Amino acid sequence: MFKVFGLAAVHCEQSGDCHVGKFDAQSIQMIAIGRCSHSNDGLLFYNPSNGKFQLNTTSGAYFGYKYPAGTFFYRLDETTSIFSPKYAIDTPVYVHTHSTPSVATVIGIPTYDSPNVYTVVFKDGSLSKYTEDLLSIAPILPPSPTINLLPNWLKGGAKVTLFLQTMTKPRHGTVQLSPDNHWTFYPGKYTTGKILPDLQANCQHLLDTGQLFHGHAKFKNAYAARTQHSLKDCVLRHVSAHGLKSLLAPTSLKQHNELDPEDKLVGDAAYDEEYDGLEPLPTWEVISEEQYHQLRNGRRLCQ
């Protein structure tokens, strides 16, 4: 196919009134100016040497060099390519630029301008060009199997007991896996539940800390497991009373404020030790001031 105003080598059997000799050039350089109006495949050419127009078919496009007699021009396609690339498009390859080769995918094959250069893309999306000697075929590995970190009994519809740190009491229910791979806990017969984020990664931690139980466990066992876990974090410390100037412990804040400064420091440290030791233990329940007044007046707390 010729572009308009493109140069072409047009076959010519005569030069003026004389026939072209056997060893003379068999074509003349002309300019393609359009299609012939009298034929389907003919083209109209302009001969700049004599200023005339000529109807003819082509013997090949002009590619910027002198047309020698006997040269044939063909369309360059996959069947007539002068080379076949070693690595086709989408071929996984190793790039040997470091001691540990990187894996990439071929997205560009050599051209006539760069007959030995391939363009590859890495997993991070970056592009680079490498010569053939730096590449080798990378084996196509099967997809790695998905590793299930959940226990065998934890499946869709499994009965569980949930007692998260944010819950005031344990609940019986079931767990279901949604189509978007989110685990949800449904208490009792409720149709709305609580999403358990990243359960596959957090499941073992929930089991170890007494927040998740297999089956419908007894609530007293759930409370006992929570208490047992709380005791693991307790740390015993001992404040030395050596060197106290007064061996009598203060019985009021007024007496405490009147202590010797060094005795006061020891007393404060002993109080902190006792308070900090009791705080992590499940020995008390934090109540509001309103609840305190209810208990003081002998009334039961409103839940």
DOKERO-893587 format. One record per residue (C-alpha): residue number from 1; residue in three letters; x, y, z. Coordinates in Angstrom, 3 decimals, decimal comma. Each point is the difference from the previous one (the first is absolute). Example, Ala and Ser with C-alpha at 12.3 -4.5 7.8 and 13.67 -1.06 7.14 Angstrom:
# residues 2
+-----+------+----------+----------+----------+
:  nr : rest :        x :        y :        z :
+-----+------+----------+----------+----------+
:   1 :  ala :   12,300 :   -4,500 :    7,800 :
:   2 :  ser :    1,370 :    3,440 :   -0,660 :
+-----+------+----------+----------+----------+
***
This chain:
# residues 303
+-----+------+----------+----------+----------+
:  nr : rest :        x :        y :        z :
+-----+------+----------+----------+----------+
:   1 :  met :    0,000 :    0,000 :    0,000 :
:   2 :  phe :    1,384 :    3,382 :   -1,057 :
:   3 :  lys :   -0,524 :    3,242 :    1,830 :
:   4 :  val :   -1,086 :    3,002 :   -2,039 :
:   5 :  phe :    3,047 :    1,878 :   -1,359 :
:   6 :  gly :    2,225 :   -2,899 :    0,966 :
:   7 :  leu :    2,919 :   -0,983 :   -2,253 :
:   8 :  ala :   -0,250 :   -3,255 :   -1,916 :
:   9 :  ala :    2,018 :   -1,999 :   -2,492 :
:  10 :  val :   -2,364 :   -0,430 :   -2,967 :
:  11 :  his :    0,646 :   -2,768 :   -2,517 :
:  12 :  cys :    0,789 :    1,444 :   -3,407 :
:  13 :  glu :    0,417 :   -2,036 :   -3,212 :
:  14 :  gln :    0,892 :    2,976 :   -2,244 :
:  15 :  ser :    2,230 :    3,027 :    0,224 :
:  16 :  gly :   -1,588 :    2,488 :   -2,417 :
:  17 :  asp :   -0,664 :   -1,851 :   -3,271 :
:  18 :  cys :    2,629 :   -2,689 :    0,698 :
:  19 :  his :   -0,440 :   -3,214 :    1,900 :
:  20 :  val :    2,054 :   -0,366 :    3,173 :
:  21 :  gly :    2,964 :   -2,317 :   -0,453 :
:  22 :  lys :    0,480 :   -3,194 :    1,929 :
:  23 :  phe :    2,800 :    1,466 :    2,083 :
:  24 :  asp :   -1,586 :    3,450 :    0,462 :
:  25 :  ala :   -1,987 :    1,168 :    3,050 :
:  26 :  gln :   -3,498 :   -1,387 :   -0,221 :
:  27 :  ser :   -1,689 :    2,723 :    2,131 :
:  28 :  ile :   -0,158 :    3,765 :    0,474 :
:  29 :  gln :   -0,476 :    1,944 :    3,242 :
:  30 :  met :   -3,404 :    1,698 :    0,020 :
:  31 :  ile :   -2,398 :    1,636 :    2,467 :
:  32 :  ala :   -3,290 :   -1,713 :    0,898 :
:  33 :  ile :   -2,816 :    2,562 :   -0,210 :
:  34 :  gly :   -3,135 :   -2,185 :    0,181 :
:  35 :  arg :   -1,947 :   -2,948 :   -1,349 :
:  36 :  cys :   -0,711 :   -0,668 :   -3,620 :
:  37 :  ser :   -3,607 :    0,833 :   -0,938 :
:  38 :  his :   -0,070 :   -2,724 :   -2,663 :
:  39 :  ser :    1,055 :   -3,058 :    2,040 :
:  40 :  asn :   -0,426 :   -1,452 :    3,497 :
:  41 :  asp :    3,648 :   -0,608 :    0,841 :
:  42 :  gly :    1,788 :    2,542 :   -2,178 :
:  43 :  leu :    1,697 :    3,133 :    1,352 :
:  44 :  leu :    0,651 :    3,401 :   -1,554 :
:  45 :  phe :    3,629 :    1,178 :    0,063 :
:  46 :  tyr :    1,736 :    3,237 :   -0,894 :
:  47 :  asn :    3,353 :   -0,195 :   -1,791 :
:  48 :  pro :    2,073 :    3,024 :    1,094 :
:  49 :  ser :    2,586 :   -0,622 :   -2,735 :
:  50 :  asn :   -2,420 :    0,803 :   -2,848 :
:  51 :  gly :   -2,918 :    1,600 :    1,880 :
:  52 :  lys :   -2,481 :   -2,661 :   -1,182 :
:  53 :  phe :   -2,556 :   -2,149 :    1,817 :
:  54 :  gln :    0,034 :   -3,765 :   -0,384 :
:  55 :  leu :   -2,456 :   -2,740 :    0,897 :
:  56 :  asn :    1,709 :   -3,122 :    1,265 :
:  57 :  thr :    0,378 :   -2,547 :    2,754 :
:  58 :  thr :    2,976 :    0,053 :    2,340 :
:  59 :  ser :    2,989 :   -2,224 :    0,305 :
:  60 :  gly :    0,667 :    1,168 :    3,555 :
:  61 :  ala :    0,156 :    2,989 :    2,333 :
:  62 :  tyr :    3,018 :    2,297 :    0,029 :
:  63 :  phe :    1,885 :   -0,281 :    3,315 :
:  64 :  gly :    2,650 :    2,702 :   -0,407 :
:  65 :  tyr :    2,565 :   -1,875 :   -2,089 :
:  66 :  lys :    0,699 :   -0,386 :   -3,686 :
:  67 :  tyr :   -2,166 :   -2,654 :   -1,603 :
:  68 :  pro :    2,158 :   -2,644 :   -1,661 :
:  69 :  ala :   -1,345 :   -2,103 :   -2,828 :
:  70 :  gly :   -1,319 :   -3,398 :    1,052 :
:  71 :  thr :   -0,845 :    1,027 :    3,594 :
:  72 :  phe :   -3,411 :   -1,098 :    1,255 :
:  73 :  phe :   -1,995 :    1,603 :    2,822 :
:  74 :  tyr :   -2,287 :   -1,929 :    2,319 :
:  75 :  arg :   -2,199 :    0,876 :    2,966 :
:  76 :  leu :    1,783 :   -0,777 :    3,292 :
:  77 :  asp :   -2,231 :   -2,073 :    2,276 :
:  78 :  glu :    0,357 :   -2,923 :    2,390 :
:  79 :  thr :    0,504 :   -2,508 :   -2,813 :
:  80 :  thr :    2,752 :    1,962 :   -1,747 :
:  81 :  ser :    1,813 :    1,435 :    3,062 :
:  82 :  ile :    3,774 :   -0,217 :   -0,314 :
:  83 :  phe :    0,339 :   -1,072 :    3,636 :
:  84 :  ser :   -2,017 :   -1,853 :    2,612 :
:  85 :  pro :    0,341 :    1,335 :    3,575 :
:  86 :  lys :    1,268 :   -2,476 :    2,568 :
:  87 :  tyr :   -2,445 :    1,242 :    2,644 :
:  88 :  ala :   -3,576 :    0,692 :   -1,078 :
:  89 :  ile :   -2,330 :    2,569 :    1,529 :
:  90 :  asp :   -1,217 :   -0,932 :    3,541 :
:  91 :  thr :    2,888 :   -2,449 :    0,512 :
:  92 :  pro :    1,210 :   -0,102 :    3,644 :
:  93 :  val :    3,784 :    0,473 :    0,120 :
:  94 :  tyr :    2,820 :    0,303 :    2,498 :
:  95 :  val :    2,013 :    3,245 :   -0,192 :
:  96 :  his :    3,612 :   -0,816 :    0,905 :
:  97 :  thr :    1,253 :    3,393 :    1,146 :
:  98 :  his :    0,561 :   -1,036 :    3,643 :
:  99 :  ser :    1,203 :   -3,104 :    1,805 :
: 100 :  thr :   -3,642 :   -0,904 :    0,590 :
: 101 :  pro :   -1,871 :    0,464 :   -3,298 :
: 102 :  ser :   -3,259 :    1,936 :   -0,048 :
: 103 :  val :   -3,166 :   -1,313 :   -1,653 :
: 104 :  ala :   -1,610 :    2,123 :   -2,711 :
: 105 :  thr :   -2,346 :   -0,345 :   -2,974 :
: 106 :  val :    0,857 :    0,832 :   -3,608 :
: 107 :  ile :   -2,222 :    2,770 :   -1,395 :
: 108 :  gly :    2,169 :    1,142 :   -2,945 :
: 109 :  ile :    2,023 :   -2,021 :   -2,517 :
: 110 :  pro :    3,010 :    1,077 :   -2,066 :
: 111 :  thr :   -0,435 :    2,346 :   -2,964 :
: 112 :  tyr :    2,143 :    0,742 :   -3,044 :
: 113 :  asp :    1,394 :    3,043 :    1,812 :
: 114 :  ser :    0,785 :   -2,060 :    3,127 :
: 115 :  pro :    0,251 :   -3,604 :   -1,244 :
: 116 :  asn :    1,163 :   -1,473 :    3,324 :
: 117 :  val :   -1,893 :    2,029 :    2,618 :
: 118 :  tyr :   -3,093 :   -1,107 :    1,955 :
: 119 :  thr :   -2,293 :    2,139 :    2,126 :
: 120 :  val :   -1,136 :   -1,638 :    3,249 :
: 121 :  val :   -2,286 :    0,967 :    2,858 :
: 122 :  phe :    0,674 :   -0,932 :    3,636 :
: 123 :  lys :   -2,534 :   -0,858 :    2,687 :
: 124 :  asp :    0,116 :    3,554 :    1,371 :
: 125 :  gly :   -1,020 :    1,356 :   -3,420 :
: 126 :  ser :    3,405 :    1,430 :   -0,956 :
: 127 :  leu :    1,213 :   -0,372 :   -3,608 :
: 128 :  ser :    3,531 :   -0,657 :   -1,235 :
: 129 :  lys :    1,804 :   -1,064 :   -3,157 :
: 130 :  tyr :    2,583 :   -2,811 :   -0,079 :
: 131 :  thr :    1,986 :   -1,812 :   -2,635 :
: 132 :  glu :   -0,717 :   -3,649 :   -0,673 :
: 133 :  asp :    3,144 :   -1,240 :    1,776 :
: 134 :  leu :   -1,320 :    1,332 :    3,351 :
: 135 :  leu :   -3,270 :   -1,948 :   -0,224 :
: 136 :  ser :   -0,969 :   -3,633 :    0,473 :
: 137 :  ile :   -3,279 :   -1,867 :    0,112 :
: 138 :  ala :   -1,682 :    0,019 :    3,424 :
: 139 :  pro :   -2,075 :   -3,083 :    0,832 :
: 140 :  ile :   -3,733 :    0,584 :    0,364 :
: 141 :  leu :   -0,742 :   -1,011 :    3,574 :
: 142 :  pro :   -3,438 :   -1,219 :    1,025 :
: 143 :  pro :   -1,869 :    2,327 :    2,359 :
: 144 :  ser :    0,961 :   -0,622 :    3,599 :
: 145 :  pro :   -2,712 :   -1,730 :    2,007 :
: 146 :  thr :   -1,923 :    2,150 :    2,440 :
: 147 :  ile :    1,103 :   -0,699 :    3,565 :
: 148 :  asn :   -2,907 :   -0,276 :    2,423 :
: 149 :  leu :    1,008 :    1,176 :    3,480 :
: 150 :  leu :   -3,385 :   -0,780 :    1,539 :
: 151 :  pro :   -0,629 :   -3,184 :    2,009 :
: 152 :  asn :   -1,849 :   -2,774 :   -1,800 :
: 153 :  trp :   -3,158 :    0,438 :    2,046 :
: 154 :  leu :   -0,357 :    3,697 :   -0,860 :
: 155 :  lys :   -2,194 :   -0,071 :   -3,106 :
: 156 :  gly :   -3,098 :    1,762 :   -1,209 :
: 157 :  gly :   -2,854 :   -0,692 :    2,423 :
: 158 :  ala :    2,305 :   -1,201 :    2,812 :
: 159 :  lys :   -1,290 :    0,502 :    3,553 :
: 160 :  val :    2,246 :    2,226 :    2,126 :
: 161 :  thr :    0,020 :    1,958 :    3,232 :
: 162 :  leu :    1,260 :    3,581 :   -0,311 :
: 163 :  phe :    1,261 :    2,051 :    2,955 :
: 164 :  leu :    2,011 :    2,904 :   -1,420 :
: 165 :  gln :    1,789 :    2,475 :    2,260 :
: 166 :  thr :   -2,603 :    2,587 :   -0,992 :
: 167 :  met :   -2,906 :   -2,244 :    1,070 :
: 168 :  thr :   -1,483 :    0,013 :    3,512 :
: 169 :  lys :   -1,122 :   -3,625 :   -0,193 :
: 170 :  pro :    0,557 :   -3,009 :   -2,312 :
: 171 :  arg :   -2,453 :   -0,876 :   -2,758 :
: 172 :  his :   -0,881 :   -3,229 :   -1,795 :
: 173 :  gly :   -0,420 :    0,088 :   -3,776 :
: 174 :  thr :    1,336 :   -1,056 :   -3,377 :
: 175 :  val :    2,561 :    1,344 :   -2,469 :
: 176 :  gln :   -0,577 :    0,400 :   -3,735 :
: 177 :  leu :    2,363 :    0,839 :   -2,861 :
: 178 :  ser :   -1,359 :    2,650 :   -2,377 :
: 179 :  pro :    0,674 :   -0,024 :   -3,784 :
: 180 :  asp :    2,569 :    2,784 :    0,497 :
: 181 :  asn :    1,959 :   -2,230 :    2,455 :
: 182 :  his :   -1,087 :    1,761 :    3,206 :
: 183 :  trp :   -0,826 :   -2,084 :    3,081 :
: 184 :  thr :   -3,074 :    1,091 :    1,959 :
: 185 :  phe :   -1,234 :   -1,133 :    3,431 :
: 186 :  tyr :   -3,782 :   -0,360 :    0,348 :
: 187 :  pro :   -1,160 :   -0,259 :    3,651 :
: 188 :  gly :   -2,912 :   -2,308 :    0,704 :
: 189 :  lys :   -2,615 :    0,172 :   -2,736 :
: 190 :  tyr :    0,846 :    3,549 :   -1,072 :
: 191 :  thr :    0,286 :    0,686 :   -3,747 :
: 192 :  thr :    2,337 :    2,965 :    0,543 :
: 193 :  gly :    3,455 :   -0,698 :    1,317 :
: 194 :  lys :    3,391 :    1,378 :    0,928 :
: 195 :  ile :    2,847 :   -0,110 :   -2,525 :
: 196 :  leu :    3,159 :   -1,648 :    1,305 :
: 197 :  pro :    2,747 :    1,878 :   -1,875 :
: 198 :  asp :    2,903 :   -2,043 :   -1,373 :
: 199 :  leu :   -1,102 :   -3,122 :    1,869 :
: 200 :  gln :    2,524 :   -2,211 :   -1,802 :
: 201 :  ala :    2,873 :    2,007 :    1,504 :
: 202 :  asn :   -1,594 :    0,665 :    3,412 :
: 203 :  cys :   -1,694 :   -3,340 :    0,649 :
: 204 :  gln :    2,813 :   -1,581 :    2,034 :
: 205 :  his :    0,332 :    3,121 :    2,149 :
: 206 :  leu :   -3,746 :   -0,016 :    0,722 :
: 207 :  leu :    0,193 :   -3,661 :    1,007 :
: 208 :  asp :    3,062 :    0,501 :    2,225 :
: 209 :  thr :   -1,482 :    3,010 :    1,813 :
: 210 :  gly :   -3,390 :   -1,569 :    0,723 :
: 211 :  gln :   -1,950 :    2,149 :   -2,432 :
: 212 :  leu :   -1,088 :   -2,780 :   -2,376 :
: 213 :  phe :   -1,085 :   -3,549 :    0,882 :
: 214 :  his :   -0,891 :   -3,053 :   -2,084 :
: 215 :  gly :   -3,673 :   -0,810 :    0,375 :
: 216 :  his :   -2,414 :    1,413 :    2,533 :
: 217 :  ala :    2,234 :   -0,006 :    3,079 :
: 218 :  lys :   -1,399 :    0,500 :    3,485 :
: 219 :  phe :    0,110 :    3,633 :    0,989 :
: 220 :  lys :    1,773 :   -0,800 :    3,289 :
: 221 :  asn :    2,820 :   -1,567 :   -2,022 :
: 222 :  ala :    0,222 :    3,123 :   -2,164 :
: 223 :  tyr :    0,278 :    2,212 :    3,098 :
: 224 :  ala :    2,587 :   -2,346 :    1,516 :
: 225 :  ala :    2,099 :    0,120 :   -3,182 :
: 226 :  arg :   -0,136 :    3,814 :    0,020 :
: 227 :  thr :    1,095 :    0,040 :    3,660 :
: 228 :  gln :    2,812 :   -2,466 :   -0,637 :
: 229 :  his :    1,327 :    2,123 :   -2,860 :
: 230 :  ser :   -0,141 :    3,158 :    2,146 :
: 231 :  leu :    2,174 :   -1,635 :    2,661 :
: 232 :  lys :    2,786 :   -0,545 :   -2,545 :
: 233 :  asp :    0,686 :    3,723 :   -0,126 :
: 234 :  cys :    0,360 :    0,485 :    3,749 :
: 235 :  val :    3,453 :    1,027 :    1,252 :
: 236 :  leu :    0,933 :   -0,143 :    3,695 :
: 237 :  arg :    2,226 :    2,741 :    1,370 :
: 238 :  his :    1,126 :    0,723 :    3,525 :
: 239 :  val :    0,662 :    3,471 :    1,414 :
: 240 :  ser :    2,663 :   -0,093 :    2,671 :
: 241 :  ala :   -0,941 :    1,598 :    3,352 :
: 242 :  his :    3,624 :    0,029 :    1,145 :
: 243 :  gly :    1,053 :    3,351 :    1,469 :
: 244 :  leu :   -3,450 :    1,308 :    0,961 :
: 245 :  lys :    0,132 :    2,552 :    2,818 :
: 246 :  ser :   -3,531 :   -0,872 :    1,117 :
: 247 :  leu :   -1,154 :   -3,618 :    0,123 :
: 248 :  leu :   -3,637 :    0,993 :    0,445 :
: 249 :  ala :   -1,988 :    0,075 :   -3,224 :
: 250 :  pro :   -2,141 :    3,127 :   -0,458 :
: 251 :  thr :   -3,724 :   -0,581 :    0,474 :
: 252 :  ser :   -1,203 :    3,132 :   -1,791 :
: 253 :  leu :    1,034 :    2,378 :   -2,733 :
: 254 :  lys :    0,759 :    2,643 :    2,651 :
: 255 :  gln :    2,505 :   -2,330 :    1,711 :
: 256 :  his :    1,408 :   -0,920 :   -3,411 :
: 257 :  asn :    0,656 :    3,647 :   -0,855 :
: 258 :  glu :    1,765 :    0,491 :    3,379 :
: 259 :  leu :    2,487 :   -2,821 :   -0,643 :
: 260 :  asp :    3,692 :    0,558 :   -0,440 :
: 261 :  pro :    0,668 :    0,670 :   -3,720 :
: 262 :  glu :    2,030 :   -3,206 :   -0,380 :
: 263 :  asp :   -2,641 :   -2,079 :    1,822 :
: 264 :  lys :   -2,648 :    1,620 :   -2,191 :
: 265 :  leu :    1,795 :   -1,144 :   -3,169 :
: 266 :  val :    0,144 :   -3,591 :    1,288 :
: 267 :  gly :   -3,678 :    0,123 :    0,948 :
: 268 :  asp :   -1,014 :    1,296 :   -3,420 :
: 269 :  ala :    2,031 :   -2,746 :   -1,691 :
: 270 :  ala :   -1,663 :   -2,673 :    2,153 :
: 271 :  tyr :   -3,452 :    1,348 :   -0,821 :
: 272 :  asp :    0,777 :    0,055 :   -3,723 :
: 273 :  glu :    1,259 :   -3,585 :    0,203 :
: 274 :  glu :   -3,199 :   -1,224 :    1,600 :
: 275 :  tyr :   -2,260 :    1,970 :   -2,325 :
: 276 :  asp :    1,885 :   -0,977 :   -3,157 :
: 277 :  gly :   -0,004 :   -3,647 :    1,104 :
: 278 :  leu :   -3,780 :   -0,060 :    0,447 :
: 279 :  glu :   -0,887 :    1,989 :   -3,100 :
: 280 :  pro :    0,660 :   -2,764 :   -2,611 :
: 281 :  leu :   -1,740 :   -2,659 :    2,125 :
: 282 :  pro :   -3,674 :   -0,768 :   -0,586 :
: 283 :  thr :   -0,725 :    0,842 :    3,647 :
: 284 :  trp :   -2,126 :    3,086 :   -0,492 :
: 285 :  glu :   -2,364 :    1,716 :   -2,340 :
: 286 :  val :    0,156 :    3,693 :   -0,811 :
: 287 :  ile :   -3,277 :    1,754 :    0,829 :
: 288 :  ser :   -1,258 :    3,516 :   -0,430 :
: 289 :  glu :   -0,716 :    2,441 :    2,800 :
: 290 :  glu :   -3,721 :   -0,524 :   -0,478 :
: 291 :  gln :    0,444 :   -3,762 :    0,396 :
: 292 :  tyr :    2,063 :    0,611 :    3,148 :
: 293 :  his :   -2,856 :    1,952 :    1,597 :
: 294 :  gln :   -2,422 :   -2,792 :   -0,920 :
: 295 :  leu :    2,169 :   -2,557 :    1,799 :
: 296 :  arg :    0,486 :    2,332 :    2,958 :
: 297 :  asn :   -3,763 :    0,299 :    0,431 :
: 298 :  gly :   -0,407 :   -3,778 :   -0,142 :
: 299 :  arg :   -1,489 :   -0,126 :   -3,465 :
: 300 :  arg :    0,952 :   -2,382 :   -2,781 :
: 301 :  leu :    1,931 :    1,346 :   -2,967 :
: 302 :  cys :   -1,998 :    0,693 :   -3,156 :
: 303 :  gln :    1,485 :   -1,985 :   -2,869 :
+-----+------+----------+----------+----------+
***
